[in-house]
């Protein structure tokens, strides 16, 4: 099964078991993000990120340029608690 089919199945499974109030909040938040225009400003797959420095999970600063000098980088952002 390809990734999109797996994601669709997972979404259907979640939506069939999640409480209606949870789905309502998530759907409102999704619609708010769509209406904000954020999708038009988001970087796409393969886009080059601007250089920056952020603290890692241990609180130590990490400079993107330094990490890129060692090879490709995948950035992941943890949104935090919903």
Backbone as CSV, one residue per row, in Angstrom:
resi,resn,N_x,N_y,N_z,CA_x,CA_y,CA_z,C_x,C_y,C_z
1,UNK,0.855,-1.180,0.000,0.000,0.000,0.000,0.899,1.241,0.000
2,UNK,0.611,2.183,-0.895,1.448,3.376,-0.955,1.136,4.318,0.210
3,UNK,1.998,5.303,0.393,1.894,6.192,1.546,0.561,6.922,1.580
4,UNK,0.097,7.466,0.456,-1.157,8.221,0.462,-2.328,7.346,0.889
5,UNK,-2.352,6.098,0.419,-3.433,5.191,0.821,-3.362,4.885,2.311
6,UNK,-2.159,4.740,2.825,-1.995,4.488,4.258,-2.442,5.691,5.077
7,UNK,-2.076,6.895,4.620,-2.499,8.107,5.324,-4.015,8.266,5.291
8,UNK,-4.614,8.012,4.138,-6.069,8.106,4.014,-6.765,7.112,4.944
9,UNK,-6.242,5.900,5.018,-6.821,4.880,5.894,-6.692,5.288,7.355
10,UNK,-5.549,5.853,7.720,-5.326,6.293,9.102,-6.276,7.431,9.450
11,UNK,-6.465,8.367,8.507,-7.385,9.480,8.750,-8.809,8.953,8.938
12,UNK,-9.218,8.048,8.076,-10.569,7.492,8.179,-10.752,6.764,9.512
13,UNK,-9.748,6.014,9.914,-9.805,5.299,11.194,-9.958,6.280,12.352
14,UNK,-9.164,7.367,12.328,-9.235,8.366,13.387,-10.596,9.045,13.403
15,UNK,-11.048,9.476,12.223,-12.305,10.215,12.146,-13.510,9.362,12.546
16,UNK,-13.416,8.061,12.371,-14.531,7.194,12.746,-14.549,6.889,14.246
17,UNK,-13.448,7.172,14.932,-13.397,6.843,16.361,-13.245,8.051,17.278
18,UNK,-12.885,9.205,16.745,-12.675,10.393,17.578,-14.008,11.002,17.994
19,UNK,-14.053,11.565,19.191,-15.281,12.247,19.626,-15.598,13.428,18.706
20,UNK,-16.876,13.691,18.508,-17.314,14.758,17.610,-16.733,16.118,18.003
21,UNK,-16.636,16.395,19.313,-16.097,17.697,19.736,-14.619,17.856,19.351
22,UNK,-13.878,16.761,19.345,-12.471,16.798,18.927,-12.394,17.077,17.434
23,UNK,-13.187,16.372,16.665,-13.200,16.588,15.215,-13.620,18.009,14.873
24,UNK,-14.579,18.544,15.605,-15.054,19.903,15.365,-13.941,20.922,15.588
25,UNK,-13.217,20.789,16.691,-12.111,21.704,16.992,-11.033,21.592,15.921
26,UNK,-10.676,20.375,15.554,-9.633,20.181,14.548,-10.061,20.741,13.193
27,UNK,-11.303,20.529,12.812,-11.781,21.045,11.531,-11.817,22.566,11.508
28,UNK,-12.227,23.182,12.619,-12.216,24.655,12.692,-10.800,25.187,12.596
29,UNK,-9.871,24.558,13.291,-8.474,25.003,13.258,-7.889,24.848,11.856
30,UNK,-8.200,23.747,11.197,-7.716,23.528,9.830,-8.268,24.585,8.887
31,UNK,-9.550,24.864,9.008,-10.180,25.878,8.148,-9.589,27.261,8.417
32,UNK,-9.325,27.554,9.681,-8.702,28.841,10.037,-7.332,28.971,9.375
33,UNK,-6.544,27.919,9.409,-5.229,27.951,8.771,-5.345,28.129,7.267
34,UNK,-6.268,27.418,6.653,-6.467,27.572,5.196,-6.851,29.008,4.849
35,UNK,-7.761,29.599,5.638,-8.229,30.957,5.373,-7.190,32.023,5.682
36,UNK,-6.184,31.689,6.470,-5.170,32.665,6.862,-4.203,33.003,5.724
37,UNK,-4.163,32.171,4.685,-3.215,32.384,3.596,-1.850,31.770,3.880
38,UNK,-1.725,31.112,4.999,-0.443,30.532,5.396,0.064,29.515,4.367
39,UNK,-0.843,28.758,3.772,-0.418,27.747,2.798,0.287,28.383,1.609
40,UNK,-0.120,29.583,1.243,0.515,30.281,0.122,1.922,30.761,0.459
41,UNK,2.218,30.901,1.746,3.537,31.374,2.179,4.458,30.250,2.639
42,UNK,3.903,29.047,2.773,4.690,27.919,3.284,5.699,27.451,2.243
43,UNK,6.836,27.014,2.734,7.858,26.463,1.853,7.447,25.057,1.436
44,UNK,7.803,24.693,0.230,7.457,23.376,-0.277,8.615,22.397,-0.134
45,UNK,8.344,21.174,-0.476,9.368,20.132,-0.454,10.522,20.569,-1.351
46,UNK,11.732,20.483,-0.850,12.914,20.838,-1.621,13.293,22.303,-1.551
47,UNK,12.473,23.121,-0.877,12.802,24.543,-0.744,14.025,24.713,0.154
48,UNK,14.775,25.775,-0.102,15.943,26.061,0.722,15.523,26.966,1.880
49,UNK,15.755,26.498,3.079,15.407,27.269,4.280,16.398,28.410,4.476
50,UNK,15.930,29.531,5.009,16.863,30.605,5.342,17.779,30.141,6.473
51,UNK,18.973,30.662,6.516,19.911,30.276,7.564,19.400,30.767,8.916
52,UNK,19.537,29.952,9.933,19.067,30.325,11.271,19.813,29.519,12.314
53,UNK,19.667,29.949,13.553,20.196,29.228,14.707,19.056,29.036,15.699
54,UNK,18.855,27.806,16.132,17.850,27.482,17.141,18.463,26.536,18.160
55,UNK,17.878,26.503,19.333,18.351,25.567,20.349,17.817,24.174,20.049
56,UNK,18.659,23.174,20.275,18.210,21.793,20.112,17.460,21.350,21.358
57,UNK,17.062,20.093,21.405,16.289,19.596,22.548,17.070,19.648,23.852
58,UNK,18.391,19.753,23.764,19.223,19.869,24.957,19.520,21.309,25.341
59,UNK,18.939,22.259,24.594,19.136,23.672,24.905,20.380,24.289,24.285
60,UNK,21.117,23.534,23.476,22.339,24.055,22.849,22.009,24.619,21.466
61,UNK,22.591,25.796,21.135,22.314,26.388,19.828,22.897,25.546,18.689
62,UNK,22.101,25.410,17.631,22.520,24.686,16.432,22.313,25.619,15.249
63,UNK,23.370,25.820,14.478,23.336,26.711,13.320,23.103,25.866,12.072
64,UNK,22.066,26.184,11.315,21.722,25.391,10.140,22.897,25.277,9.176
65,UNK,23.580,26.371,8.926,24.706,26.341,8.003,25.765,25.334,8.404
66,UNK,26.027,25.220,9.692,27.026,24.259,10.183,26.584,22.823,9.928
67,UNK,25.318,22.564,10.143,24.801,21.207,9.938,24.783,20.874,8.444
68,UNK,24.375,21.852,7.615,24.350,21.624,6.171,25.733,21.333,5.604
69,UNK,26.774,21.851,6.228,28.128,21.612,5.727,28.513,20.135,5.821
70,UNK,27.758,19.372,6.621,28.028,17.935,6.767,27.130,17.082,5.883
71,UNK,26.154,17.721,5.191,25.271,16.965,4.306,23.840,17.450,4.389
72,UNK,22.916,16.756,3.709,21.510,17.161,3.690,20.899,17.183,5.086
73,UNK,19.895,18.026,5.245,19.230,18.194,6.539,17.724,18.027,6.362
74,UNK,17.121,17.333,7.287,15.664,17.259,7.361,15.260,17.993,8.628
75,UNK,14.416,19.011,8.473,13.954,19.788,9.616,12.619,19.255,10.101
76,UNK,12.503,19.094,11.377,11.236,18.703,11.980,10.920,19.673,13.103
77,UNK,9.694,20.109,13.175,9.285,21.056,14.200,8.211,20.424,15.053
78,UNK,8.400,20.484,16.336,7.433,19.942,17.285,6.528,21.083,17.701
79,UNK,5.263,20.989,17.379,4.310,22.046,17.668,4.085,22.210,19.168
80,UNK,4.270,21.161,19.891,3.979,21.213,21.325,2.618,20.612,21.606
81,UNK,2.169,20.806,22.790,0.904,20.203,23.207,-0.273,20.876,22.504
82,UNK,-1.204,20.090,22.030,-2.417,20.606,21.400,-3.314,21.096,22.481
